[in-house]
Amino acid sequence: MPRPIASTLREAARARRSFLVMAVPRLAGKSTVKAAMLAERPKGAPVRTVGEDGDDIDLLLTQSANGYIDIPEISQHPVAPGYIWGAPVRRVFAGIGKTVALAVALHAADPDEAFEIICGGCGVPDADAAKVSLVVYLGSLGKWQAPTRRAVEAVHEIVGVRGGKPIARAIYQRDADASRGPRT
């Protein structure tokens, strides 16, 4: 990961900004990047993970005060603890704000698809969805079952959400031509 992007992700967590990490292939590193970002949160700031620390969203939000609530994944298929959809997602998004930030992962190819899942699929209102301020897209190189490398492909700042669509500003896009290196 280029240093300027690592710095952007680190500073987002230190400022307790809500963020989303997404990828299309499995095993692209969503959980790893999310955990690395959460490790940079302010010292003493709590993290409560849906499924791991319980399923009572209201209690988790209370316990997340001055820190993060973590959704392992927004998914219609609850294949692991903390994979949630619909009403629980809406409750989490409604509860984030000045004292609680959100860290979340899902499978999507771009911010439009991610917010279609959040707003269209789960019914999160625009004002709540707009609390996500940073979207990180990961890709993997090689076969998805055994990737040889993972990379941050793009980072977008979310400046608003209107009609379920994000108003996004690209702040990083990896150059696909490895010989030329990444663009920032």
N, C-alpha and C positions, 0 to 999 in steps of 0.2 A: 504494500500500500504506500503510495507516495506520502512523504512527510506532511505536505500541506493538508492532505485529506485526513490523515491520522490526527493532525492538530485540530481540524474542524470537528471531527467526531468527539475527540477528547473534550474540547471546549463546550460542545453541546451538552455533554453529560455533566460537566462541572457546573454549568449554568442551570441544570435541572430542566432542560428543554425536553419536551415529549418527542419521541422519535419512533420510526417504523423501519425495520430491516426486512427486505423482501428479496425473493429469488423465485425463479421458475423451477429449476431442477432441484430435486432433493439433494441433500448433502452439499449444498453450496456454501455452508458456513454461517447461516443466519443466527443460530444460537451462539456460535463462537464470537461473532462480531458484537452481538447484543450484550453478551457477558463481558466482553472487553470494554465496551462503552460504559456499562454499569459499574465496572471496577474503578472508573474515573470519576464517579459521582463524589460530591463533597464528603469529607470524612464525617462519619456518624450518621449520614443520611440513610434511612432504612430502605430496603427493597423487600416487597412482599410479592410472591409469585402465586398467581392463580393456580390452583391444583396442588401445588407443592406445600403452600402454607395454609391451605384451606380453600373452600369454595364459597364462603360467605363474602360476597363482593363488598357489601357495606362495611363489614369488619376489616377486610383487607385494605380498603380505602382509608379507614381511620388509622390503621397501623402504618400506612404508607406516608403519613403526614411528614412534610419536609423531605420527602424522598421519592421513591418510584414504586408504582404498581407495575408488575410485569405480567403480560399475557404471553405464555409460551407460543401460542399460535391461534390466529383467528381461522377457524376451519369448520365446515359442516360435518366433518368426520372426526369424532372425538377418539382418535387412536392413541392418545396419550393424555395423562393428567394435564389440565390447564388448556386444552384445546377447546375453545368456546365459540359459540355462534349466537346471533340473535339478541334476546333480552339481556343476557349477562354482558355482552359486548356493549350494548347501549348503556347499561348501568355503570360500567367502568368509564366510558367516555364522558358520561354526565358528571362523574365524580372527580375528573381531573381538572386542575386549575392552578390557582396560585400556590397551594400547599402540596399538591400531589401531581407528579409528572408520570407519563406513561412510556413504557418500553414495550414494543409489540412486534411480532413477526407474522408474516403470512406469505403465501405463494402468489406472486403477481409479476408481470413483466415490466410494468411502468406505473407511475403514480396514478394515471387514469384508471387502470385496472384495479389497483389497490383500493382506491376510494370508491369504486363501484362495489367492491366486496364490503367495505365498511358501511357506506351509505345505502347502496341499493340492496345488498344482500342482508345486512344486519339491521338496517333501518336507523343508523346513527344520523341525527340531524346535522346539517351543515355547520352550525355554530360549534357543536361538540367535536365534529371531525376536524375542524380548523385548529383545534388545540394541538394537533400534531404539527411540529414545526420543521422536521427534517425527515427525509426519506432516503434510505440507503439501498441501492440495488446491487446484489451480488451475482456474479457469474462463476461458472466452473469450467475449467478446460479439461478436455479429455472426455471419456465416457462418464455419464452422470453417476453410474454405479461405483466407479472408482476414479474420481477426478484426480488429475495429476497436479492441478493448481487451482486455487480459488482467487478471485480478484474482485475488488470494488469496481463495478462497471460505471455507476453513476451515483451522484448525490444531488438531491433537489431540496431546496428550501420551499416550504409551503407557506404562502402568504395569505391564503384564504381558501374557502370552499364555497362554491355556488352551484346549486342544482345537483349536488352530489359529485361535482367535478372539482378537482383541486386547481387552484391557481398556483402553479409551481414555477420556480426559477431554478434552472440548472446551474449548479455551482461546480460540477465536475462531471466529465464524461471521459472514460478511458478510451484511448486511441486503440482501435483494433489492430493496427499495424504495429506489432511489438518492436520492430526495428526503429520506429520513430519515438517510442516511449509514450507515457501518458501525457494527456493535455490537462492543464488546470486553468 
